[in-house]
Amino acid sequence: MEIELGYLLNPKYWYQELLTEATKVSLRYGFEELKLKEIVGITKPENIAYQRVMEKLGMKYEKDVYYYQTNVLYY
């Protein structure tokens, strides 16, 4: 079973570091409190901002996948 970290953020809140903070807190909670072994992130290739957030917080690109009829990047 995979646990996916995902967001849908209203554009008026983009570029305010909210996504970075929410991702940081979610990863910490998942690993430290829930004792998860792995948390994955999936994003479209054109979503460079989210890729940077995931990488900044230590998530690593693993592969390109076809997911829900869309090409995505898997972290």
C-alpha positions in Angstrom: 0.0 0.0 0.0 1.2 3.5 -0.8 0.5 6.7 1.1 0.4 9.7 -1.3 1.0 13.3 -0.3 -1.2 15.5 -2.4 -2.6 19.0 -2.5 -5.0 21.2 -4.4 -4.2 24.8 -3.5 -6.3 27.8 -4.6 -4.1 29.9 -6.9 -4.5 33.0 -4.8 -2.3 31.3 -2.2 0.5 30.2 -4.5 4.0 31.6 -3.9 3.3 32.1 -0.1 5.4 29.1 1.1 2.1 27.5 2.3 2.8 24.4 0.2 6.3 24.0 1.6 5.1 24.3 5.2 2.2 22.0 4.7 4.4 19.4 3.0 7.0 19.6 5.8 4.4 19.1 8.5 2.7 16.3 6.6 5.9 14.4 6.1 6.9 14.9 9.7 3.6 13.6 10.9 3.6 10.7 8.6 7.0 9.5 9.5 7.3 10.4 13.1 3.7 10.0 14.4 2.2 7.4 12.1 5.6 5.6 11.6 5.1 5.3 7.8 8.0 3.7 6.0 7.3 5.6 2.7 5.3 8.6 1.5 5.0 9.3 -2.2 4.3 12.4 -4.2 3.0 12.5 -7.7 2.9 15.6 -9.9 2.6 16.6 -13.6 5.9 17.3 -15.3 5.0 20.9 -15.9 4.4 21.5 -12.2 8.0 22.7 -11.5 7.0 24.5 -8.3 5.8 21.3 -6.6 8.8 19.3 -7.8 11.0 21.9 -6.1 9.0 21.7 -2.9 9.3 17.9 -2.8 13.0 18.0 -3.6 13.7 20.8 -1.1 12.1 18.6 1.6 14.1 15.5 0.7 11.8 13.6 -1.6 13.6 12.0 -4.5 12.4 11.6 -8.1 12.0 7.9 -8.9 10.3 7.5 -12.3 7.8 8.7 -14.8 4.5 6.9 -14.6 1.1 6.9 -16.4 -1.4 7.5 -13.6 -5.1 8.2 -14.0 -4.7 8.6 -17.7 -2.0 11.2 -17.2 1.8 11.2 -17.5 3.2 12.2 -14.1 6.4 12.2 -12.1 6.7 9.9 -9.1 8.7 11.0 -6.0 
